[in-house]
């Protein structure tokens, strides 16, 4: 029987643990930086809108999670208006949805929308050319939808160009802390 003695095994195991923690730290930092950049781009994209208050941006959210060793950054907007703006609505949105993510395949309603004039704080006819009609004694804006006006996906595309460099820098910086 042969006996092998390995010296410094505890130190080696500590080093591996340190590397794992440094990688997680670097990846988490990179994810957070990327999400901050996406947020800045998203806000900028909506800031360039002719008629808009930026209200939609109050519903932007971001998080970085470590689940089973996978670092994942998430960015989303939970405003209904944001979704309509990003993907468009109705037959018009279905026909004009350039610039949305190729990973998303919306289903568009084909019926007209009747929006009560008294429930909207902007003149949709003046802003978007949506005609105003009267049914009975009530006024409505009638639309067959709006084209997509993507503002989030273009932000992801812009930031993704720098993602590899940001991840590399953040991980290298975290690993340097081990020395």
Secondary structure, 3 states (H helix, E strand, C coil): CCCCCCCCHHHHHHHHHHHHHHHHHHHHHHHHHHHHHHHHHHHHHHHCCCCCCCHHHHHEEEEEEEECCEEEEEEEECCHHHHHHHHCCHHHHHHCCCCCCCCCCCCCCCCCEEEEHHHCCCCHHHHHCCCEEEECCEEEEEECCCCCCCCCHHHHHHHHHHHHHHHHHHHHHHHHCCC
